[in-house]
Amino acid sequence: MVTYAKPVIVISFIVVVVLCHSLATLNERHDLSRANGRRGDSRHVKHANATICYGDTKQTNSWFEVYTLVAGLENRHVDAIVRNTLEWTQRHGARFCVRRYKADASRSGSWNKVAANIEALERSKATWALSLDADALIQNYDLTPQDMLDRIEEHVGAQAFTTYSIFLSSEFGNKKDVNPINGGVYFMRVNRQSIRFLTRIWNEFHGMSLFYRLYYEEQAAMRRFYIRKRNEFNRYAIILPFQIFNMYYKAAEPDDFLTHYAGYGMGRGVTKNKDKYDKLTNMIVQKFSGDREIEPPSTTCIHDIAGLASASCEVYDGVTRYQDVSWFGKLTLRAFPSKIERTLV
């Protein structure tokens, strides 16, 4: 006797998923630069002071910006990270923007760096920007943004330097055999090419489905772009050795630009993450132990920091999409990931 149980179950499951997707309209396309929380949709949660930028509030003098996402970190961790990066940006007249909440709760914090960068680039009036992981700590404050760009140009050559918009870092150690790219630190020209590159990473190379999610997330998406569309990838981005601007903590020297503590900490998962940021916070507190305690930047702006020029700042409201979706909604978003649209064409 022939049984049709398995095909019926599979087909029924597919129909249910597609139907729920249609009813929930979870695969909306969102424009980050216009999202304002007035969609009449409880899944989109508006946050006051979602992004805080320190530096030139009129965006007329800062040609260089730094972007960091700190979503999910404790206030004391955020305070330390902001204090450390401000030491560098304030010395060299750069602007530092901190995104405090995810732009899209259906994806991880690692993924949300991409969305936060697109949002910041859309708004920026600078020429260059640096995407900096929260666990990548600048340590050589004497090196200027121009020094770092000169290092990149010296390595790739003048012609390549003017051609590319995204300057990525190679992965550390044996991991480079799995993925040639480390997505924690990279330089970006503030232009349409950079926005287009990141948008394609989010929209087209995410690799997510109902049954599968990329292990290295946005780094793996960059790898997919690199492997599958090499010629197009090469129009936007180039991969440099990590030693140039993204030094791994196991190999770092005191005069390196920064130390990236990727994989640092004891334990697993959330426990390891907390252990890492506890240790990094202690490092930063000891480094600036002579400074008076600063007002937490996670709740307000920093105005007067001992040892630094006045750090003027401005805040932007922001939206977190899919903040309160159900477990089934999150599962559906795995099969039909959200998209980002740009205002720049």
Secondary structure, 3 states (H helix, E strand, C coil): CCCCHHHHHHHHHHHHHHHHHHHHCCCCEEECCCCCCCCCCCCCEEEEEEEEEECCCCCCCCCEEEEEECCCCCHHHHHHHHHHHHHHHHHCCCEEEEECCCCECCCCHHHHHHHHHHHHHHHCCCCEEEEECCCEEECCCCCCHHHHHHHHHHHHCHHHHHHCCEEEEECCHHHHHCCCEEEEEEEEECCHHHHHHHHHHHHCCCCCECCECCCCCHHHHHHHHHHHCHHHHHHHEEEECHHHCCEECCCCCCCCCEEECCCCCCCCHHHHHHHHHHHHHHHHHHHCCCCCCCCCCCCCCCCCCCCCCCCCEEEEEEEEECCCCCHHHHHHHHHCCCEEECCCC
